[in-house]
Amino acid sequence: MGVADFFPYDTSTIPPPPGVKANFSSPKTRGNIIIIMGALLLALVFVFIAVRFYIKVIIVKSQNWGDCM
């Protein structure tokens, strides 16, 4: 007898409203939106890091320990 026998996750705690059927096999998800937004924000962070690196190393020509952290 496994742990899944004690915790059946394919049932809800309360019944759905009248006229609504629970869909446990393929529920609605926002996973694609989260992945797309994460990738766009990561790309934006890399752009900001590149601009900071360019300004500090090429234009100002002074670095300190804070730049490495």
C-alpha positions as CSV (number, residue, x, y, z in Angstrom):
1,M,0.0,0.0,0.0
2,G,1.6,3.3,-1.1
3,V,1.3,6.8,-0.1
4,A,-1.0,7.6,-3.1
5,D,-3.6,5.3,-1.6
6,F,-3.9,7.5,1.5
7,F,-3.9,10.8,-0.5
8,P,-6.0,10.4,-3.7
9,Y,-5.3,13.6,-5.6
10,D,-7.8,12.9,-8.4
11,T,-10.7,14.0,-6.2
12,S,-11.7,17.4,-5.0
13,T,-12.4,18.4,-1.5
14,I,-15.8,19.9,-2.3
15,P,-18.1,19.0,-5.2
16,P,-18.1,21.4,-8.2
17,P,-21.1,23.8,-8.7
18,P,-24.1,22.4,-10.5
19,G,-23.5,22.1,-14.2
20,V,-19.7,22.1,-13.9
21,K,-17.7,18.9,-14.4
22,A,-14.2,18.6,-12.7
23,N,-11.4,18.1,-15.2
24,F,-8.5,16.4,-13.5
25,S,-6.9,14.8,-16.6
26,S,-6.1,18.1,-18.4
27,P,-6.8,21.1,-16.3
28,K,-6.4,24.7,-17.5
29,T,-2.9,26.0,-16.8
30,R,-0.9,29.2,-17.2
31,G,2.4,27.4,-17.6
32,N,3.1,28.7,-21.1
33,I,2.6,32.4,-20.0
34,I,4.9,31.9,-17.0
35,I,7.7,30.4,-19.2
36,I,7.3,33.2,-21.9
37,M,7.4,36.0,-19.3
38,G,10.3,34.4,-17.5
39,A,12.3,34.2,-20.7
40,L,11.5,37.8,-21.7
41,L,12.4,39.1,-18.2
42,L,15.7,37.1,-18.2
43,A,16.6,38.6,-21.6
44,L,15.8,42.1,-20.3
45,V,18.1,41.4,-17.3
46,F,20.9,40.4,-19.6
47,V,20.5,43.6,-21.6
48,F,20.7,45.7,-18.4
49,I,23.8,43.8,-17.3
50,A,25.5,44.3,-20.6
51,V,24.8,48.0,-20.6
52,R,26.2,48.3,-17.0
53,F,29.3,46.3,-18.1
54,Y,29.8,48.5,-21.1
55,I,29.5,51.7,-19.1
56,K,31.8,50.6,-16.3
57,V,34.5,48.9,-18.3
58,I,34.6,50.8,-21.6
59,I,33.4,54.3,-20.8
60,V,34.3,54.9,-17.1
61,K,37.3,52.5,-17.0
62,S,37.1,52.0,-13.3
63,Q,36.0,48.8,-11.5
64,N,35.5,47.9,-7.9
65,W,34.4,44.8,-6.0
66,G,30.8,45.7,-6.3
67,D,30.9,45.1,-10.0
68,C,32.0,41.5,-9.6
69,M,29.3,40.8,-7.0
